[in-house]
């Protein structure tokens, strides 16, 4: 493997969600530990699944991986990190400040901004604190999906710049109050990130056009903050062992075309290609096989026939959605499972049936335009762009809160609005507008990867609690969270793949939503090999590995739709329409 040669101390794995970053990062850590090195494997993903891959509980403390001398792992859990961060700030004030004032501080530390800062605080210590982590020869980062990763890697520079200018006004004082003393740590973190002798960026992709385009965007954006040493790993390429049936031939042709058109910016970077394996990458034996090219013996095909899309058509879900005449459909799930594809297919189907439909995304790594390839009558497409949302929000605050301030006050307010804390508030404000719009017609939202979505919902919940606190009796007042909780107004669709990790993560998301009073309406299993009824032994083995997960989804969901793995990538109106072409009505 080229990316493993002369490996530096820090290795970052990034790329579009669902491409196998966790598998490649875990296999890398395992390989380095096998050479006698001391290795720490770290996940900075809010929806981390490193523990699931190794089959043991890891969490927010450094944990020895069973059976692998020299390998330890750490999952930076955002909620645990935030709780510890809050306690570090509030603890010393207990017994000193009045309870009412302590409650006010706790409230200021309850938002998603604090959660992000707390995770970032731990992240920077891994890069800069040799006293705590100096024993490790290598620290391998399994990073979050691209949008979160870019945000995380930009934070050291953002916070250093922000702190150099000042600490802002009290509206952000809670989260920021613990940061000033860490200026030197942040500066060291930036130095480590931008030093190619210490840090290597590994861009993980599938042999898919959208996935390869995503690593180009990531590479260019990270270049802007000084990270320029890049390697490419193309994961999950169909091997010769998959046979030569029509489905396999079509998939190989699609992969070859995507690789031939790899974006120029990343085409010249050192590249490794990893073959698709017949089973899931769970457990040490499976991880040990990831970097090998020797064909694994395929499993026997399933005795019972696999379910197909004709058994659970996406069209049946569209029929139920359409009966209401209007409403909100939110496609949620782990990055890379096909939320954008499913959201676009549902929106197009409703538009083709004569409805006005607004299709939008809150995903920082969204590619709606590339998926649609043109306009559709009756369909409006938009994106909640964080940068434009932030500009609009800052202008709004200056025009309202800052209207009657003097020059000094306006300058202080403008400085406070430069805080990264502003971003989530700004995006949430636009999200709320879209939610309200669903009272008039259909709105389909392609939401961000799970971690970002939960932060967004946390912001929604914080808004609801603040309205309840200020107004008292909220009767007659409908907040965005209340609209999301009402199944007559909102249908949450969880999108997953028939693989262990995506199903587990979707289940965790469902549990989180239930705690917020939101019950998922349906699940969609996308890109199912089993639903495509393959004929060759290798693909039948892949199909057999899906059956347990498909069964699990049926136990978790009220409604299920199956989308088979298709020979052609579903891009453009006609191919997206084909996803809802199976009739759900009696013949």
Secondary structure, 3 states (H helix, E strand, C coil): CHHHCCCCCEEEEECCCCCCHHHHHHHHHHHHHHCCCCEEEEECCCCCCHHHHHCCCCCCCCEECCCCCCEEEEECCHHHHHHHHHHHHHHHHCCCCCHHHHHHHHHHCCCHHHHHHHHHHHHHHHHHCHHHHCCCCEEEEECCCHHHHHHHHHHHHHHHHHHHHCCCCHHHHHHHCCCHHHHHHHHHHHHHHCCCCCEEEEEEEECCHHHHHHHHHHHHHHHCCCCCCEEEEEEEECCHHHCCCHHHHHHHHHHHHHHHCCCHHHHCCEEEEEECCCCCCCCHHHHHHCCCCCCCCCCCCCCCCCCCCCCCCHHHHHHHHHHCCCEEEEEECCCCCCHHHHHHHHHHHHHHCCCCEEEEECCCCCCHHHHHCCCCCCEEEEECCHHHHHHHHHHHHHHHCCCCCCHHHHHHHHHHCCCCHHHHHHHHHHHHHHHHHCCCCEEEEECCCHHHHHHHHHHHHHHHHHHHHHHCCCCCCCCHHHHHHCCCCEEEEEEEECCHHHHHHHHHHHHHHHHCCCCCCEEEEEEECHHHCCCCHHHHHHHHHHHHHHHHHHHHCCCEEEEECCCCCCCCHHHHHHCCCCCCCCC
